[in-house]
Amino acid sequence: MIAGKSFFFSKIGVQSCVRFRCTLLHSYFALHRLQYREHFSVKQMEYREWKLSIALRIFEGIKVCSTGTSAELFLRKDELFTWLWAQCYENRKKHIPIHLLEDCTHPVFLLALYLDDGSLSLTKSKRSKLNQTIITSHIYLYLQAFYLDKLEALSDFIYRTFHHH
C-alpha cells in the first residue's frame, strides 16, 4: 500500500475507511451493473436449455462462444447482482456472507446452491437374489473454493434450517 494512502486511511479511522471503500465500490458498480453468467461446454447444452425453459423470468438467453465448443447462460443486468457481488466477494475472493444466511430460509435457496455449484450423481446396484436394480441419487455441492470455517457455518445453517446434513 502506498504510504500516503495508508496514512490517509489511518487518519480517517477504520469505519470511515470501510465507508469510503464501499462508496467507491458502489460508485463503480452503479455504473457497471452486473449480471450472472454460467460458462459451460456445448455438450451440456440440453441441460442449460432446460434451465432456461423453466426459469424464463430469470434467464435471458444462451450465447455460443466463437470457438463453438463452449457457451454461456446469462441473465439480464440487474442491481441485485451488483449488490450480491459486493456481499459475496472480498478482495476479489469468493466467500459465504454468513450475515445473510438467516434470510435464506426458503427451499429455493437450496435449489440455487444446487443449480450453481451442485451435481446429481446416480449409483446403481443389483440384488441378484431378488432380481432388483436399485438406483440411489446423491446431490453433491462443489464448494471447495470456500474456507473450512465458512463451509462449517453453511453446513450448520442448512442443518438447522432445512434439517439436512
TIPAVO-69423 format. One line per 5 residues: number of its first residue (from 1); their letters; for each residue x, y, z of N, C-alpha, C. Coordinates in pm, 1 decimal, padded with zeros to 6 digits. Each point is the difference from the previous one (the first is absolute). Example, Ala and Ser with C-alpha at 12.3 -4.5 7.8 and 13.67 -1.06 7.14 Angstrom:
<recs>
1) AS) 01319.0 -00569.0 00780.0 -00089.0 00119.0 00000.0 00090.0 00120.0 00000.0 | -00035.0 00105.0 -00072.0 00082.0 00119.0 00006.0 -00077.0 00109.0 00073.0
</recs>
This chain:
<recs>
1) MIAGK) 00085.0 -00117.6 00000.0 -00085.0 00117.6 00000.0 00089.3 00123.5 00000.0 | -00040.6 00099.8 -00069.9 00076.2 00124.1 -00007.1 -00005.4 00067.8 00136.2 | 00113.7 00051.4 00045.4 00008.0 00059.2 00134.2 -00101.0 00112.0 00017.5 | -00015.8 00083.8 -00098.8 -00095.5 00112.0 00009.7 -00141.4 -00050.0 00021.7 | -00039.6 -00105.6 -00072.2 -00134.1 -00055.4 00015.7 -00015.3 -00064.8 00136.3
6) SFFFS) 00103.8 -00069.3 00044.0 -00004.7 -00065.3 00129.9 -00019.2 00105.4 00109.3 | 00072.8 00107.8 -00008.8 -00011.8 00107.6 00097.8 -00140.7 00058.6 -00004.3 | -00050.6 00021.7 -00120.8 -00133.0 00057.1 -00017.5 -00104.5 -00089.6 00066.0 | 00007.2 -00132.7 -00024.9 -00098.5 -00090.6 00056.6 00011.7 -00008.5 00151.7 | 00123.0 -00000.7 00053.3 00012.8 -00008.8 00145.0 -00048.8 00129.2 00065.4
11) KIGVQ) 00011.0 00110.3 -00066.7 -00042.8 00128.2 00055.1 -00152.8 00010.7 00003.3 | -00069.5 -00052.8 -00103.9 -00145.0 00014.3 -00001.3 -00069.9 -00110.6 00079.3 | 00072.0 -00101.6 00041.3 -00057.6 -00105.6 00083.6 -00053.3 -00115.7 -00081.5 | -00014.8 -00113.9 00066.7 -00039.1 -00122.7 -00067.3 -00141.7 00009.6 -00056.3 | -00096.4 00050.2 00079.4 -00137.4 00008.0 -00048.4 -00010.3 00090.1 -00122.0
16) SCVRF) 00068.5 00112.1 00003.6 -00003.5 00091.0 -00114.5 00064.9 -00064.9 -00120.5 | 00106.2 -00075.3 00024.1 00070.1 -00068.9 -00109.5 -00094.0 -00099.8 -00065.4 | -00073.7 -00078.0 00079.7 -00092.9 -00098.4 -00053.0 -00109.4 00071.2 -00078.9 | -00054.0 00108.9 00056.6 -00102.4 00076.6 -00071.2 00054.0 00053.3 -00132.2 | 00124.9 00050.3 00003.5 00063.5 00054.6 -00119.7 00014.4 -00109.9 -00106.0
21) RCTLL) 00047.0 -00117.5 00043.6 00018.6 -00111.2 -00093.3 -00133.8 -00043.8 -00058.5 | -00104.6 -00011.8 00084.9 -00131.1 -00040.4 -00048.4 -00056.9 00103.4 -00096.4 | 00023.7 00126.1 00027.4 -00046.2 00105.4 -00089.9 00067.6 -00013.3 -00135.6 | 00131.5 -00027.4 00001.1 00070.9 -00018.7 -00126.5 -00056.1 -00121.0 -00074.7 | -00021.2 -00110.3 00072.5 -00055.9 -00119.2 -00063.5 -00138.7 00029.8 -00055.2
26) HSYFA) -00081.9 00067.5 00081.8 -00136.1 00031.1 -00043.5 00002.9 00089.5 -00123.9 | 00086.5 00099.6 00000.9 00009.1 00089.9 -00115.5 00041.5 -00076.4 -00124.1 | 00098.2 -00088.8 00012.4 00046.4 -00077.4 -00114.0 -00111.0 -00089.6 -00053.7 | -00063.7 -00075.0 00091.5 -00098.4 -00097.3 -00044.2 -00132.3 00063.9 -00038.8 | -00028.3 00120.1 00050.8 -00120.2 00069.7 -00043.7 00011.4 00033.2 -00148.0
31) LHRLQ) 00120.9 00027.0 -00044.0 00022.7 00029.3 -00141.4 00009.8 -00127.8 -00082.1 | 00041.7 -00108.4 00061.4 00022.4 -00127.0 -00069.0 -00091.4 -00106.6 00060.0 | -00127.6 00005.2 -00029.6 -00093.4 -00098.5 00054.7 00043.7 -00139.6 -00042.4 | 00002.4 -00088.8 00097.0 00052.1 -00134.4 -00024.5 -00111.0 -00095.9 -00041.4 | 00041.0 -00111.7 -00055.4 -00093.8 -00104.1 -00034.4 00063.6 -00135.5 00030.2
36) YREHF) -00084.7 -00100.1 00014.6 00044.2 -00135.3 00029.3 00019.7 -00073.1 -00131.5 | 00109.9 -00073.8 -00010.6 00028.4 -00080.6 -00118.8 00053.1 -00135.5 00042.8 | -00041.5 -00104.1 -00070.0 00052.9 -00134.0 00020.6 00070.4 -00043.6 -00127.8 | 00128.1 -00027.2 00009.8 00074.7 -00051.8 -00114.6 -00007.7 -00152.7 00003.0 | -00017.6 -00061.2 -00117.3 -00013.2 -00145.2 -00003.8 00040.9 -00052.9 -00137.1
41) SVKQM) 00022.8 -00128.7 -00005.7 00031.4 -00068.4 -00125.4 -00129.4 -00016.9 -00079.8 | 00009.0 00007.7 -00132.1 -00120.3 -00019.9 -00081.2 -00054.9 -00141.7 00016.4 | 00079.2 -00090.4 00053.6 -00048.1 -00135.2 00028.1 -00108.9 00002.3 00107.9 | -00004.7 00109.6 00079.0 -00101.0 00014.8 00104.8 -00115.8 00088.4 -00045.8 | -00012.2 00024.1 -00128.0 -00100.4 00092.9 -00052.8 -00142.8 -00040.5 00037.3
46) EYREW) -00030.1 -00127.8 -00010.0 -00136.6 -00044.6 00029.1 -00041.0 00036.6 00142.2 | 00089.9 -00020.2 00096.1 -00028.8 00034.5 00140.0 -00019.4 00150.2 00015.6 | 00086.0 00080.8 -00063.1 -00011.7 00145.0 00012.4 -00126.5 00052.3 -00068.7 | -00038.0 -00061.6 -00111.6 -00125.1 00038.9 -00066.2 -00119.2 -00032.4 00089.6 | 00007.5 -00112.4 00071.2 -00105.4 -00034.0 00096.0 -00006.6 00105.2 00109.9
51) KLSIA) 00116.4 00039.0 00053.7 00003.6 00103.3 00104.1 -00063.5 00129.1 -00050.3 | 00034.2 00037.8 -00121.2 -00056.2 00121.5 -00060.1 -00150.9 -00012.3 -00013.6 | -00048.7 -00115.2 -00043.3 -00143.8 -00017.3 -00023.5 -00082.2 00005.7 00129.0 | 00056.6 -00046.0 00111.6 -00077.4 00002.0 00124.5 00014.1 00130.7 00076.7 | 00092.9 00082.5 -00040.6 00021.4 00125.7 00072.8 00011.3 00118.3 -00096.5
56) LRIFE) -00097.6 00011.9 -00088.4 00003.6 00107.5 -00098.7 -00003.3 00138.7 00064.8 | -00061.6 00011.5 00117.6 -00001.2 00129.3 00070.0 00139.4 00038.7 00047.3 | 00085.3 -00098.9 00021.4 00132.6 00026.2 00055.1 00104.7 00009.2 -00110.9 | 00006.1 -00103.0 -00084.3 00104.2 -00005.3 -00102.5 -00044.0 00072.6 -00126.4 | 00096.8 00063.5 -00065.5 -00030.4 00071.7 -00123.5 00028.4 -00083.2 -00124.1
61) GIKVC) 00108.2 -00077.8 00002.0 00030.5 -00078.5 -00118.0 00129.3 -00076.8 00011.5 | 00039.5 -00061.7 -00111.0 00124.0 -00077.2 -00010.1 00077.5 00052.3 -00119.8 | 00129.0 00023.2 00019.1 00088.5 00041.5 -00109.2 00106.1 -00107.7 -00018.7 | 00018.1 -00044.1 -00123.1 00107.8 -00094.2 -00031.3 00124.0 00082.7 -00032.2 | 00111.9 -00034.2 00060.3 00124.9 00073.5 -00021.5 00052.3 -00023.8 -00141.3
66) STGTS) 00088.2 00085.5 -00044.4 00049.3 -00004.8 -00138.1 00071.8 -00130.9 -00033.1 | 00057.6 -00066.8 00098.9 00069.0 -00127.3 -00025.6 -00097.9 -00112.4 -00031.3 | -00124.7 00017.2 00046.7 -00101.8 -00102.5 -00023.4 00004.2 -00115.1 00098.6 | 00095.3 00001.1 00092.1 00011.8 -00109.9 00096.3 -00056.6 00035.8 00136.7 | -00022.5 00128.0 00024.4 -00054.8 00041.0 00128.9 -00108.1 00105.4 -00021.2
71) AELFL) -00075.6 00023.9 00105.2 -00109.7 00096.1 -00006.7 -00020.2 00058.6 00138.5 | -00094.3 00094.1 00009.7 -00033.2 00055.5 00130.7 -00148.9 00028.1 00008.1 | -00054.5 -00031.2 00115.5 -00137.9 00031.2 00034.3 00008.0 00130.8 00077.2 | -00083.1 00097.2 -00034.4 00014.1 00130.0 00065.8 -00134.0 00059.2 00040.2 | 00007.0 00091.0 00094.8 -00116.0 00072.7 00049.4 00011.7 00144.9 -00043.7
76) RKDEL) -00109.8 00072.0 00010.0 00002.2 00142.9 -00025.3 00085.2 00067.9 00106.7 | 00058.2 00113.9 -00034.6 00074.2 00076.3 00099.8 -00099.0 00049.9 00104.3 | 00040.5 -00007.0 00125.4 -00091.8 00034.3 00107.8 00077.4 00053.2 00119.1 | -00058.9 00093.2 00069.7 00063.5 00056.1 00120.1 00019.2 -00106.7 00106.8 | -00086.2 -00100.8 00002.5 00012.5 -00106.8 00099.2 00135.1 -00069.6 -00011.2
81) FTWLW) 00044.8 -00028.6 -00121.9 00127.3 -00068.5 -00016.6 00116.5 00090.3 00036.3 | -00015.0 00127.9 -00019.4 00100.7 00096.3 00042.3 00011.7 -00002.8 00152.1 | -00113.4 00001.1 00068.0 -00001.4 -00003.6 00146.0 00055.0 -00134.1 00050.4 | -00042.8 -00110.1 -00063.7 00048.0 -00131.6 00042.1 00150.8 -00013.4 -00017.2 | 00054.6 00055.4 -00106.6 00144.5 -00006.7 -00021.0 00072.5 00065.6 00116.8
86) AQCYE) -00050.0 00115.8 00040.8 00062.4 00070.4 00112.4 -00010.0 -00082.2 00128.8 | -00107.4 -00079.0 00015.9 -00018.1 -00081.7 00119.6 00084.9 -00126.8 -00002.2 | 00020.0 -00056.9 -00119.0 00059.8 -00133.3 -00012.2 00147.5 -00001.3 -00037.9 | 00058.8 00115.8 -00021.8 00141.6 00005.6 -00036.3 00071.5 00101.3 00087.2 | 00110.3 -00041.9 00058.3 00088.5 00088.9 00074.6 00135.2 -00006.9 -00068.9
91) NRKKH) 00049.1 00114.2 -00042.7 00127.8 00006.2 -00072.2 00002.2 -00099.0 -00116.2 | -00112.0 -00007.3 -00072.0 -00018.1 -00086.5 -00117.4 00004.1 -00149.0 00033.4 | -00010.5 -00036.4 00129.0 -00004.5 -00140.4 00040.4 -00141.7 -00031.3 00046.9 | -00054.4 -00108.8 -00053.7 -00136.2 -00041.4 00030.7 -00009.3 -00047.2 00145.2 | -00104.1 00043.5 00068.8 -00023.4 -00048.5 00136.2 -00149.7 -00009.5 00026.2
96) IPIHL) -00036.1 -00071.4 00104.2 -00140.0 -00016.4 00037.2 -00036.2 00112.5 00096.0 | -00094.8 00085.8 -00035.8 -00039.3 00108.8 00090.6 -00090.0 -00054.6 00111.4 | 00061.9 -00044.4 00106.2 -00071.1 -00064.4 00111.1 -00112.9 00088.6 00051.7 | 00021.1 00130.7 00001.6 -00100.9 00091.9 00052.9 -00129.0 -00000.3 -00082.7 | 00003.3 -00050.7 -00122.4 -00119.8 -00004.4 -00084.0 -00073.4 -00133.4 00006.8
101) LEDCT) 00063.4 -00102.6 00055.8 -00060.7 -00133.3 -00000.5 -00133.9 -00005.3 00072.4 | -00014.1 00072.1 00107.8 -00123.9 -00007.2 00078.2 -00122.3 00043.0 -00080.6 | 00021.3 00071.3 -00109.8 -00110.8 00039.2 -00087.7 -00025.7 -00102.4 -00109.8 | 00078.8 -00104.0 -00006.5 -00010.6 -00100.6 -00106.9 -00071.9 -00123.6 00050.8 | -00126.2 00015.1 00036.7 -00073.6 -00109.8 00062.8 -00095.7 -00071.2 -00094.0
106) HPVFL) -00012.5 00046.2 -00121.8 -00088.0 -00065.2 -00096.5 00078.0 -00111.5 -00070.1 | -00064.4 -00112.1 -00030.2 00070.2 -00109.9 -00068.4 00062.2 00039.6 -00134.7 | -00044.1 00109.8 -00058.8 00059.9 00046.9 -00124.9 00147.9 00031.7 00020.8 | 00038.5 00033.3 00122.6 00141.3 00022.8 00030.6 00081.7 -00125.7 -00031.3 | -00050.9 -00116.5 00042.5 00069.9 -00126.2 -00028.2 00001.6 -00027.9 -00150.4
111) LALYL) -00109.0 00031.0 -00066.7 -00005.2 -00017.5 -00145.5 00105.7 00086.7 -00068.0 | 00010.5 00125.4 00041.9 00098.7 00090.7 -00060.0 00141.8 -00051.8 00023.9 | 00026.9 -00048.9 00119.9 00131.7 -00055.4 00030.6 00029.5 -00120.0 -00089.1 | -00100.6 -00087.2 -00014.2 00016.8 -00119.2 -00083.6 00020.4 00037.3 -00146.7 | -00082.7 00091.0 -00051.8 00010.2 00035.9 -00141.5 00131.3 00071.2 -00030.8
116) DDGSL) 00054.3 00070.6 00097.8 00124.1 00073.6 -00024.4 00123.8 -00086.3 00022.9 | 00002.9 -00074.3 00110.2 00121.6 -00072.8 00038.2 -00023.5 -00147.9 00026.8 | -00109.8 -00054.3 -00049.7 -00030.7 -00138.2 00034.2 00002.4 -00094.9 -00116.6 | -00012.0 -00126.7 00035.3 -00002.2 -00105.4 -00100.4 -00083.4 -00115.8 00053.8 | -00074.3 -00064.5 -00089.0 -00077.9 -00117.0 00036.2 00077.3 -00123.5 -00043.0
121) SLTKS) 00012.5 -00094.2 00091.5 00070.2 -00124.3 -00029.8 -00095.1 -00116.4 00027.0 | -00007.3 -00091.5 -00093.7 -00084.1 -00118.8 00016.0 00088.9 -00122.9 00009.8 | -00026.1 -00082.9 00099.1 00072.9 -00126.0 00011.3 -00100.0 -00114.2 -00016.6 | 00045.7 -00105.7 -00064.0 -00086.9 -00112.9 -00028.6 00060.2 -00124.7 00062.3 | -00085.1 -00076.0 00068.0 00045.2 -00127.2 00054.9 -00107.0 -00105.9 -00028.3
126) KRSKL) 00045.3 -00123.7 -00010.0 -00092.7 -00109.6 -00030.4 -00005.5 -00096.5 00116.9 | -00118.2 -00048.3 00024.3 -00020.8 -00105.9 00097.9 -00041.6 -00122.8 -00080.1 | 00095.9 -00085.4 -00021.5 -00025.1 -00114.0 -00089.4 -00104.5 -00097.6 00054.9 | -00003.1 -00019.9 00131.4 -00096.1 -00095.6 00056.1 -00144.2 00047.1 -00020.8 | -00020.7 00131.3 00004.7 -00135.1 00054.0 -00016.7 -00023.8 00052.4 -00141.6
131) NQTII) 00103.5 -00008.1 -00085.0 -00008.3 00049.9 -00137.5 -00044.6 00147.5 -00002.8 | 00061.5 00080.4 00085.9 -00034.3 00141.7 00009.2 00121.1 00086.5 -00034.9 | -00029.4 00114.5 -00054.8 00102.2 00102.4 -00020.5 -00038.3 00119.1 00086.0 | 00092.2 00045.4 00081.2 -00026.1 00113.6 00089.1 00082.1 00118.6 -00049.6 | -00067.9 00110.7 -00021.2 00066.9 00123.2 -00041.5 -00010.2 00098.7 00115.3
136) TSHIY) 00114.9 00048.4 00041.3 00007.0 00095.3 00110.9 00054.6 00131.7 -00051.9 | -00067.5 00108.4 00037.9 00047.0 00131.6 -00044.6 00072.8 00070.7 00114.3 | 00100.7 00075.6 -00037.4 00077.0 00080.1 00095.0 00018.3 00138.0 -00062.0 | -00014.5 00101.4 00081.2 00027.5 00135.8 -00046.1 00128.6 00045.4 00066.2 | 00092.4 00047.3 -00082.0 00127.9 00049.6 00049.1 00007.9 00149.2 -00025.3
141) LYLQA) 00050.8 00072.8 00096.9 00026.4 00143.2 -00016.2 00150.5 00017.4 -00005.6 | 00048.9 00057.4 -00107.4 00143.2 00020.9 -00017.9 00035.2 00141.1 00046.0 | 00030.1 00011.6 00127.4 00023.3 00129.9 00062.9 00143.1 00012.4 00050.5 | 00092.3 -00068.0 -00064.7 00137.9 -00003.5 00047.3 00070.6 00134.9 -00008.3 | -00061.1 00099.2 -00063.9 00062.7 00132.2 -00009.6 -00009.7 00076.6 00131.9
146) FYLDK) -00080.5 -00051.1 00093.7 -00020.7 00071.1 00125.9 00090.4 -00055.1 00110.0 | 00025.2 00082.9 00099.2 00079.3 -00041.8 00115.7 -00083.2 -00091.9 00088.8 | 00068.8 -00088.3 00071.5 -00064.8 -00101.4 00082.7 -00095.9 00061.5 00102.7 | 00037.0 00108.5 00065.7 -00088.4 00059.1 00101.3 -00130.4 00049.4 -00061.5 | 00004.7 00052.9 -00122.1 -00122.1 00045.5 -00068.1 -00085.2 -00120.4 -00041.7
151) LEALS) 00065.3 -00107.3 -00045.5 -00074.0 -00120.3 -00037.6 -00069.1 -00063.2 00120.2 | 00068.1 00000.0 00114.5 -00060.7 -00054.2 00121.4 -00120.0 00084.0 00042.5 | 00011.7 00132.4 -00012.1 -00112.4 00088.3 00033.0 -00117.2 -00024.4 -00095.2 | 00028.7 -00018.2 -00128.4 -00105.0 -00029.3 -00098.0 -00064.7 -00134.8 00029.7 | 00079.8 -00099.6 00030.5 -00051.4 -00132.4 00032.5 -00090.5 00005.4 00123.2
156) DFIYR) 00043.2 00068.6 00103.4 -00082.1 00015.8 00121.0 -00131.7 00070.1 -00032.5 | 00006.8 00104.9 -00082.1 -00119.7 00074.3 -00037.6 -00098.1 -00089.9 -00076.1 | 00050.0 -00076.8 -00096.4 -00086.8 -00088.3 -00078.5 -00063.6 -00105.1 00090.0 | 00075.9 -00052.0 00095.1 -00055.7 -00099.3 00092.4 -00109.4 00062.3 00087.2 | 00028.3 00116.8 00057.8 -00098.3 00066.6 00087.2 -00125.0 00041.1 -00076.4
161) TFHHH) 00016.2 00050.1 -00120.6 -00110.7 00056.8 -00074.9 -00079.9 -00103.6 -00077.3 | 00070.4 -00092.8 -00065.2 -00066.8 -00095.5 -00088.7 00006.7 -00144.3 00049.4 | 00068.8 -00022.1 00112.1 00012.3 -00133.3 00060.7 00067.0 -00100.6 -00094.2 | 00100.4 00046.7 -00072.9 00080.8 -00085.2 -00088.9 00144.3 00009.2 00040.9 | 00072.6 -00108.5 -00016.9 00144.9 -00000.4 00026.0 00074.0 00029.8 -00126.8
</recs>
